[in-house]
C-alpha cells in the first residue's frame, strides 16, 4: 500500500468522541451533599440528645432541629429517587470488577431503602406534633403508644444501620480516590475552581 493510500484511509476513519458521562449533573451533586450533611448532623445530634435529656431547653432545640432537617431530607429523598430515573449516571471504571460493580449497585439500593425506613419510622414514632423550625407545627401521623414504641425501635435500628452504611460508603469513596486512584469520588465532587469564579 502506498503512503498516499494510507493517508487517505486514515482521513476516511471518522473520529468517534467519547460521549460517556464522567460527572454527575449539578442538581444530583447538590442533592447528594445536602442530604449527606443533614444525615451526618442528624446522626450526631440524635445520639447526642441522649446525653442532654436532663437539659430540657437544649434537648428541645436539638429535637426541633433534628425533626425539621429530617423533614427536608425526606422531601429531598423523594426528589432524588425520582431524579435518578432521568439523570445520566457515570459508568464505573473498567478497572473495577463486575462483581464489585454489582455490589455497589446493591449498596446504593440498600442505602435508599434504609434512608426511607429511617425517615418514615422517625415520623411514625412521634407521640406529639412537632415544630418545623419554630415556624409552624406538623401533626404526628399516629397517636398510639404501642405503635409509636414499635416504630421507635425500628428507627433506632435503622439509624444505626444507616450510620454504618454511610461510613462504609465514605470509606469506599476514599479508597477509590487515594488507593485505586480513579475518578469515582470526583464524579460527585464539585469543581471548586469553577464555583469560586461564578
DAURQUI-V70292 format. One record per backbone hydrogen bond with DSSP energy under -1.0 kcal/mol. NH is the residue of the N-H (numbers start at 0). CO is the residue of the C=O. Records with the same first field share a line. If there is no record, write none. Layout:
# DAURQUI-V70292
NH=CO, CO
This chain:
# DAURQUI-V70292
5=1
6=2
7=3
8=4
9=5
10=6
11=7
23=186
28=24
29=25
30=26
31=27
32=28
33=29
34=30
35=31
36=32
37=33
38=34
39=35
40=36
41=37
42=38
43=39
44=40
45=41
46=42
47=43
48=44
50=47
51=48
54=51
58=54
59=55
60=56
61=57
62=58
63=59
64=60
65=61
66=62
67=63
68=64
69=65
70=66
71=67
72=68
73=69
74=70
75=71
76=72
77=73
78=74
79=75
80=76
81=77
82=78
83=79
84=81
85=82
86=82
95=92
100=96
101=97
102=98
103=99
104=100
105=101
106=102
107=103
108=104
109=105
110=106
111=107
112=108
113=109
114=110
115=111
116=112
117=113
118=114
119=115
120=116
121=117
122=118
123=119
124=120
125=122
129=137
131=135
134=131
137=129
147=143
148=144
149=145
150=146
151=147
152=148
153=149
154=150
155=151
156=152
157=153
158=154
159=155
160=156
161=157
162=158
163=159
164=160
165=161
166=162
167=163
168=164
169=165
170=166
171=167
172=168
173=169
174=170
175=171
176=172
177=173
178=174
179=174
181=175
186=182
187=184
191=189
194=190
195=191
196=192
197=193
